[in-house]
């Protein structure tokens, strides 16, 4: 009996020693790292130090401002999703000499969006995409891009190449570093003509959808949907060409102040005669305003707003449903260039409607142009003016979540285009506006209810 008890006690001691030894061994081992909550999510932050590819099998998160510097290329695979961190709101900036190769496809667009879940998204959930190049501006010193990024742009290389954007959707962008210095959906500063931009949509941007600061980059198939400020903004000597573009407003959403225009364009903020003059050459645009729908906010403004000594070419396009004016000229220099013999500005073969003032002048001090003279000149150069937006006969232009901007049977938009004097960049169409019989918005664009 005593022997049995002794054996039992020895066994217990042995077990205790083994347990103690086991505990000491665990204390000296490296702790096991728990698996990430989402192994497919990858963070991007700071400045890239080498070429990088974002693959479509992962969700990529921008944490703060992310920079692609001189000599570095960021490649983004078709179907890739990039979102913003919820607290450190992100932005993606391609610096001068850096490149982006973002080649989505019609079935696999690249999406840059809010980090919030569907239903909780808001315009301004993140910054946006900024591309800076070495092409000329009309600034006498090297400018710094707005939005708090502290990066320069512009130079002397008109043929500069910042890469490629194809089938890219930019959603819920547009934070402001401080008042008057915002990041747009797509900001282009001094971007050159060797850069390719095609099939890009900006959805519910909190500032401008597209802003061009100088440069001469060309683009096709651009869409602005539900923009707070301006759909297309041109200044600082932009001289590029754009064909096939859409501006579609949400009546219940617009910025405060001087906002809500299909186009806002200036030579510069002071209206100087600095060269090269801002002079976009545009064809086959469809600008759809809110058309005084129920709930339309007061700051929805003009289809085209040409200001501060700017020059322009707008042809083969549709302006309809704009609250305060369709075609508006707002400076002496702009008015004189449009009306004078030998001027470089053109407004031809367009269909024009506005809730008020299809043709409008303001801010003139010595120029003699009148709204009546604008209408006479425009209609003598192939334009048609409409009392009602419905008379233009687009299929369903004001159906926000399922718009159909194709001309219906009998629409004047099916004919009447002219490309005389435009160069080979512009594909020749018989129709005016962005669409004939093919809906190039199919598959790659999205028209969500705000927040989705």
Residue, then its C-alpha position, 0 to 999 in steps of 0.5 A: x500500500x505504501x509502495x503504491x502511494x509512493x509510485x502515485x506521488x512520483x507519477x504526479x511529480x513527473x506530470x507536474x515537472x512535464x507541465x512546467x517544462x512545457x510552459x517554459x518551452x511555450x514562453x520562449x517560442x515566437x508568437x503565432x501571427x493570426x491570419x489577416x481578416x481579408x488575405x486578399x486586401x492590400x494596402x497602398x500608402x506613401x510613394x512607390x519606390x519601384x514599378x508595381x502591378x495591382x492584380x485583379x485577385x485582390x482589393x487594393x486600399x489607398x491609405x492617404x495620398x499615394x504617389x507614383x514618382x518620376x521613372x516609376x510605372x503603376x500597372x492595374x489589371x482589368x477588373x481590379x478594384x481600388x478603394x479608399x481607407x475610411x479614415x485616412x482618405x486616399x488619392x492616387x497621384x501620378x507625378x511628372x515622369x511617372x506612368x499609369x497603365x490602367x487597361x480595363x475592358x468593357x466587361x472588366x472595368x477598373x473601379x476606383x471607389x469609396x471604402x464605405x459599404x454600398x448604401x453608406x457611400x458619399x461624394x467626397x469619401x476619397x480624393x480621386x485620380x490625379x495625373x501630372x505631366x510635362x506638357x505646356x501650360x500658360x503659366x509663367x512659372x511651374x504650377x503646383x496642382x490643387x488639392x493639397x498634394x504639393x506636386x508640380x506639373x507642366x513643361x515643354x513636351x507637348x508629346x509627353x506620355x503619362x500612360x493609359x486609362x481605358x475602361x476606368x470608373x471613378x466613384x464618390x471622389x472629391x475631397x477638399x484640402x481646403x476651400x477652393x483647392x479640391x481634388x476632382x474625380x480625374x485631375x489632369x495637369x499638363x498631360x501630353x498628347x501621347x497619353x491615352x484616355x478612353x472610356x472613363x466614368x466619374x460617378x458622384x464626384x464632390x467637385x468637378x468630374x474632369x478638370x484639365x489644367x493646361x496640357x493637350x491630352x486628347x480623350x474619347x468616351x468620357x462620362x460624368x454622372x451626378x457631379x456636384x460642381x462642373x462636369x468638364x473644367x478647362x483652364x491654364x491653356x488646355x488645347x486638347x481634343x475630346x469626342x464622345x462625352x456625356x454630362x448627366x446631372x442629379x437634380x437633387x445633388x449639387x455643390x453650393x456657390x458657383x457650381x453645376x455646369x456642364x462645362x466651365x472654362x477659363x483662360x486662367x482665373x484672372x482672365x489674362x491673355x496668357x498663351x497658349x489660350x485655353x481652347x478645347x476642341x470638342x465634338x459629340x457631347x451630350x449635356x443633360x441638365x436636371x430640366x427643372x425636375x421636382x426637387x431640382x436644387x437652385x445651384x444647377x446652372x449652365x450647359x456651357x459656361x465660357x469665361x475669362x478670355x477663353x477660346x473654344x470649339x464645340x460642334x455636333x453636340x446636344x445641350x438640354x435641360x439646363x436651368x439657367x442657360x445653355x450656351x453662355x459667354x461671360x467675358x469680353x475677350x471670349x465674346x470678341x473671339x467668337x463674334x469677330x471675323x477670323x476668331x478661333x471660337x466655334x459653336x456649330x451644328x449643335x441642338x440647344x435647349x435650356x429651361x431659361x436662356x438657351x443663349x446668354x451673355x453676361x459680364x461684358x464691359x466693352x464687347x457688343x455681343x448679345x444673346x440674340x446675336x449669339x442665336x442668329x450666328x449659331x443657327x446660321x452655322x447649323x445649330x437648332x434651338x428648342x423650346x422643350x427638351x422633349x422636342x430633341x427626342x432622346x429616348x429617356x435622358x432624364x431616367x437617372x438610374x437607367x438613362x438611354x441617351x440614344x436618339x429616338x425615331x424622328x430625332x433631329x440628332x440622327x443627322x446634321x453633323x459636320x466635321x469640316x475643318x476638324x482633324x483626323x482625331x475625330x471619327x466622322x458621324x452623321x449624328x450629333x450628340x454622343x450617340x447614334x444607334x449604338x449605346x457605348x455605355x453598356x456593360x462598363x458604366x454604372x448609374x447608381x442611386x446616390x450612396x449605392 
